[in-house]
Amino acid sequence: MLDVLGRDVQGEAAVLRGRGAVSRVVLPGGVGAWVVTDAGVMRGLLMDGRVSKDAYRHWPAWRRGEVSGSWPLAVWVSVQNLVTSYGAEHRRLRGLMASAFTARRVALLGPRVEEIAGGLLDGVQEAAGRAGGGVVDVRELFALPLPGRVMLELFGIPEEFRGPLREIIDGFFDTAVSSVEAQSNYRALYSTMGELVAFKRRCPGEDLTSALIAAGAGEGGGLGEKELVDNLIMLLSAGCEPTVNLLGNAVALLLGDLGQLELVRSGRVSWGDVVEEAVRVEAPGANAILRYAVEDVRVGETVIRRGDALVMSFAAAGRDPGVHGEDADVFDVTRETRREHLSFGHGVHYCLGAPLARLEAEIALRALFGRFPRMRAAFGPGELPRTESFISNGPRVLPVVPGPAAHPAAAA
């Protein structure tokens, strides 16, 4: 049974990996599934047309009501968006999403990400001053707000929607919530997003929400109202929480091994190398739910039956010794296989926002360690509490002693 609180994601992943490439697990609510831990097998299944993410078409337990909307994790399978679509429907939606989420739009965000990061670091510096040079939580003050602000600006979210959306997205990743709490969050999610779409229709702008509304207005193959809302939910949630985890994990890993930090400071490796290795060794999304067998699929001696549900354990695959060697648990920014991870997915469902996540993380890490060159950890090995989720994987707090701030010119 997977621990809904995610108290030892990597320990659990190691146990599952030791049981074989695929093994049976129980999800919250007593829902059974196969978990995939072998990177090679996972890569194949992520490319396999016999594996779907559409519960309405390919998960009999959902269609028959054996797993219902009251299931605590129902929102992960009930939404109908790019992530949960299959086949021609997925190709249609991805084309619409890609038309709004262009490489040019992402590239133009770079200077704004730098501005947001600089402003947040001013706040970290002020907080450190108030603490007399003592401990501050850089997750709360920096890693958490930065991706949220970037996404809110990208989507053109007005101020009055920002607080409620942040609470809803937090609830989305909390896998320990009760059925009542999950359903309440579900209703709040659709109410808030419906209000947002109505507002943006009245007051369109140069933002992603307006672009998606415009893309959905076309005849034949456009976005229906629920599709529009569901895809906005997907893009907002996927653009916030995983990047928060990526930043938190990377900072914790670097402060936990100052030799690795010196490698990037000296220019022997890049901040991009740091990001890839951090994503590999601590997948920001530990477990991806759910996929379904469209027909019987054989993995070695195991047959995954038609209609069975699957969980992809990106946490386990990232530390697969068959790919990354016997020291796969070790954070090593010089590792030759650092880019051979599946943490952003693979195949047709490869993360549309991966370029933005990489951009944000590289800018943020360079800015943070540039501003505070003597920053040190205020935590010991294994002391950081983790997010209470088996899906979301990152530190819940990140206490550090920033030390003296560098002169702005030096930090740049």
N, C-alpha and C positions, 0 to 999 in steps of 0.2 A: 504494500500500500504506500503510495507516494505521500510524503510528509507535506501537508497543505501549507505549513509554515515555512518550508524551505530552509530548515535550520542547518542542514549540511548538504547542500546541493551537490558538491563535488564528491563527498563521501558516498552519497547515495548513487551517484552516477558511476563511481568505481565499482560498487557492488553489482549494479545492473550490468555493467560491461563484462564483469567476471562471469555472468550467467549466460553469456552468448550474445550474438549479434542482435537478436530480438528475444524478448521475454515478456511474460504476462505481468501486468500491474493492475492495481485498482485505484481509480481516481476518486475524488470526493463524491459522496452520494452513492458509492458502491458501483460505479460504472467501470466495467472492465475494458482493457485496451492492451495492445501490444506496444512496447517501447522499443525503439530502434536506437542502438548505441554505437554500432560499428560505422565508421566514417565511409568506407567503401560501399557498404550495403545502403546506407542512407543516401549517398550520392546517386546510386542507381534508382532507388525508390522515388527520389525527388524528381527524376526525369521520366518516370514510368507512367505511361498513360493509363495504366490499370490502377492507379492511386489517385483519388479525388479528394477535394476539400469541401464538396457540396453535400451537406448533411441532408438536405431536402430530397436529393436524388439518390444518394448512395449510402446513407446510414439507416438501415431498417429500424433500429431501436428508436431513432428520432421520428421517423415517419409514422411509426405505429403508436407513438406516445409513451413507449416504455421509458424513454428519457424525455422529460417534458420541459416546458418553459420555467418550471419552478426549480430545476436543477441549478445549483449555485454557479456553475460555469456555463449556463445556457447562452449567455450573451456572446460567447466565443464561437458558437455554432449557429445561432439564430440569425445573426446579421447576414445580409446578402450583399457582399461587396467583392472587390478585387481579390482579397485574400481567400474568400470562401467559394469562389467561382471555379468552374471547370470547363475545359474544352473551348468550344466556340464562344461561349459566354465570357470566359476569362479573356480570350483574345480581344473581344469587343471592348470590355471594360478597361483592359490595359492600354489599348489604343487611346481611349478617351482620357485616362489618367496621364499618360505620357504626353499628350498634347498640351496639357496644362502644367505638368511638372517637368519642364524642359531643363536640359543641361545649362542653357543660357541663364534661365531664371535662378538656378542654384549658384552658378558662378558669380552672378551679380550680388549675391548675398554676402560674399566674403568681407567686404569693407564694413557692412552693417554688423556682422558677427563680431568683428574686431571692436567696433564701438560699444556693442552691448557688453562684451567681455571686459573692456576697459572700465566701463561704469560699474560693473559688479565688483571688480577688483578694488576700485576706490572704496566700495562698501566694506570689503574684507579688511582693507587697510585701516579704515576708521574703527571697525569692530575690534581689531587687534590693539589699536591705540587705547580704546576704552577698557580693554582687558589688561592693560599695563604690559603689553607685549606677550600676553599669555595665550591660552588656547581658544581657538575659534573653530566652528564647524564649516569647512569649505564646501561640504555637500549642500547644506542649507543655504549658504550665502552665495555660492557660485555654480556648482555642478547642477543643482536642481533648477534654478531660475533661468539659466542661459538657454537650454533647448526650448523651454516653454516660451520664452520671449521671442525667440527666432521663429517658432512655428506660429505663434499668435500674430506676428507681423506678416509672415508669409501668407497666412490665410485672411489677413485683414480683420481680425476679431476685435470688436469694440471692447472698451474697458469693462463695461457692465457684464459682459459674458465671461470674462477671464477667470474670476474666482470660482464660479460654479463649474466651469469646464475642468479646471484643475482638480477639484474635488471628485468629479465624476471619473476622470481618467485614473486618479489614484485608486478609486473603488474598482475600476475595471480590472486592475492587475492584482487585487487582493483576493487570493484564492482561499482564504480562511473565512470569508463572510458567510453568514447564514443565508438560507433561501429567501427569507423575508427581506434582508438587507440587499441581496442581489437584485430582487425584483424591484425594490424601491429605487435603486441606482439605475436600473434599466429604464424605468419610467422617466426619471429625471433626465437621463441621457437624451431620450427622444424628444422630450418637451423642450429642452434647452436648444438642441440642434435644429428643431423645427422653427423655433423663434429666430435663430441665427440666419437660417436660409431665407425666411421671410424678410428679415431686415436687409440682407444683402441683395435681394431682388429689388427692394425699394431703393437701396442706395449702393449700387455696384461701384467697385473701385478697381484699381490695378493690383489685384490680389488673387490668390489661388482659389478662394471660394467663388469669387465672381467668374473666374475663368472656367471652373467646373460647371457652374450654372449655365454659362454660355455654351459650353460643350454639350451639355445635356439638353439644350433647347432645340438641337437639330432634329429633323425628321428621320425616322428609321434608324435605330441603333443609338438613340440618345439615352440620357439617364432619366428613369422615372423618379418620382419624388422620394420613395423609400430608398431606391438605389443611391440617389444623391446624398441623402442623410447618412446612409450606412457607409458610403465610401469616404465621406468627410470624417466620420467617427474613426474609421480605420487609419486614415492619413494622420489625423491629429494624435491619436494614441500611439501609433507606431513611430511618430516623429519626436515624441517627448520621452517617455519612460526608458526605452532602450538606450538613448543617448545619455540620459542622466546616469544610467548604470555604467555605460562605457567610460564616461569621465571619472566617476567615482572609483571604478575598478583600476583604471590606469594610474590615477594619483596614488591610490593605496599600494599598488604594486611597485611603483617607482620609489616611493618613500620607504617601502619595505626592503629595498635592495638598492642602496645608493650607488653601487657599482654600475648598475644598469642606467641610472640617471646620468652618471658621468659619461657614459658612452654617447648619449645623445647630446649632452652639453659640449662635448669635444668635437662633435660633428662626424663621428665615426658611423653613426646611424642617424636616421631622420626621425622626426616626430611621426611621420607616416609609418615607419617601422614599429614604433612604440604602439600606435593605434592597432595595427594588425596583430601584434603579439598579445596585446591586452584582450582583444576580441576573441582570439583563439583560446587563450588559457582560462578566461572567465567570460563565457558567452553571455552577453547582456540579457538575452532571452534563453533561459536554461532549457525549457521544454516547450515545444510548439504543439498546441492542440487545435484541432484534431484533423487527421486524414482518414480515408476509408478505402478499403479494398473494393474496387469495382467488380473484380472477379477474383477467383482464387490466385494467390501469389505465393510461389515457393521461395523461401530463403534458406538455403542449405537443406537440412532435413525437416525444417519447419514449414508448415503450410498456413498462411494467413488466409482465412476463409472470406469469401465474398461478404461484404457488409461489416466486417470487423473494423474496429477503430484503431488508429495508430497514433502514437506520440513520438515526435522526433526529439531526441535528447541531444541538443546542440552542445550542452555542457559535457556530455560523455564523448561525443565525436571530436570535440576540440582537444581532448587529451588522449586520443586514441594512440597507443604506443606503436601500432602498426603503421601509422603515418608519421608521427612526430618523435619516435624513438622512446627508449625506456625512461628518459627524463622529461616526458611530455608534461608532467605536473609542474615543471620549473618554468618560471617567467624568464625568457632569454630573448632580448630584442635582436640578437644576431642570428637567431635560429633560421636555418635555410628554408624551413617549411612554414614560416610564420604566416604567409599569405594563403596557405593551403587549408583554410578552414571553411566551415559551412555556416558560420554564425549569422551571415546575411541571407541564408538560404541558398538555393541552387535551382537552375532550370527555369521553367516558366514563372515560378513564384519567387524568383530572386527579388530581394527588397528594392523597391523603386526608389526609396529614400537613402540608400547606402551612400551615394556620393555626398549628400548633404550631411549625413552623420559623420563621415570621414572629415569633411571640411570643418565642421564645427569642432570636432575633437582635436584636430591638429592645431587650429587657431587657439582654442581654449587652453590646451596644455602648454603651448609655447608662451602664451600670455601669462599664465599663472606662475610658471617656474621662472619666467623672465622678471616678473614683478617681485617675486620673493625667492631670490637665489639661495637663501639659507634656510628655507622652510624645512621643518622636520616633523616627523610623526609624533603624535601624542597618544599613540596606541601601540601595543605590542602584537606579536604574531598571534593570529587567531582571536584577537580581542574585538574586532569590529562586528557589531550586530548586523545581520543581513536583512534585506527586505523580507517581509513575511509572505512569501509566495514561492511556489515551485515553478512558476513561469518567469517572473521577473527576477533577475539575479544581479544584485549590487549591494554596496554597503548602505545601511540605514542612516548612519552618521559617519562623519569623516573629520575627527578632531585633529588639528595640526597647530603647531606654533609657527606662524608665518615668518617671524624674524624681521629684520630691517627690510624695508622696501627699497628696491633699486631705483635709481634716477630714471625717469621716463625714457630718456634717450638710450640708457644702457639696457633697459628692459626690452625696448624695441629691437 
